[in-house]
């Protein structure tokens, strides 16, 4: 069975914070963020607006990319989001 892995970036309604994560089920994971199932950063700051995602066939590749994005500056993350989702700031959360 071929699995798909996702790295994703989330923000809050005011676009003041960014969160980067990795999962094998993007739809389920976003739903978990929205209802605040897990304690932590995303629940504390209401971070559940998906603004970017990428797919990978290997968990190792997905984790490597997640680490790369997490190490990037906020400006680089915003540039990445703007490339794939140029109207993201206008979309309702």
N, C-alpha and C positions, 0 to 999 in steps of 0.2 A: 504494500500500500504506500503510495506516495503522499507524504504530508506536506502541508504548506505552513510556513511560519511567517509571522508578521511583526514588523517593528512599526510602532505608531507614535504619533505625537498628539497630545491633548492640550487644551487650554481651558480656561474658565470663561465665564460670560464677559468679563471685562478685559480679557486677553493680557492679564498681568502676570500670569505664570505659565510655564510650559512643563510638560511631563513627557518623558520618553519611556516606552515599555516594549516588551516582546511577548508574544502569545502564539498559540497554535489555533486559536478560535477568536477572531477579532470581534465578531458580533456578540458573543457571550461576554468577552472581556469588557467591552464598552458598556454593556448592560450592567455588569457588576460595578463598574465605576459610577454609573448613573444612580444606582440605588445605594451606593456607599457600603457595600458588603464588607470590604476590607478597611481596617483602620489604617490611617497613615496620611501621607501628603495629599493624595487625590480627594479623599473624603474631607480633610480639614479645609482645603481650599476650593472645594466644589469644582474639581477639574474633570470634566467629562465631555467636552466638545472636541470631537475628532477633527483634526485639521490636516493630517498627513499620514499616509501609511505606505509601506513597501512590502513586497512579498519575497520570500526566499524558500528554496527547497531543502535547506539544511538548517538545523537549529544552530550549528556552529557559526554559519554565515550570518544568521539573524542576530545572534548575540554579539558578534564582532561589530556589526553595523550599529547596533544599539549603543555599544560602548563608544564607538566613534562619534555618534551624534551627541551623546551625553557629554563628551569632552569638548565639543564645539562651543563657540561663543553663542550668546543669544542672537547676535546679528546673523551668524551663519545659519542657525536654526530657522530664523524668520525668512532668510533668503531661500532656504530649502522649501519651506511651506509656500512661499509666494510663487515658486516655480511650478509646483503641482496644483496649487489651489489659490490662484491670484485674487479671488474675491472673498477669501475666508473671513476677513474682518467685517464684511458687510452682512454675513449670514447670521441669522438668529441662532442663539445657542440652544 
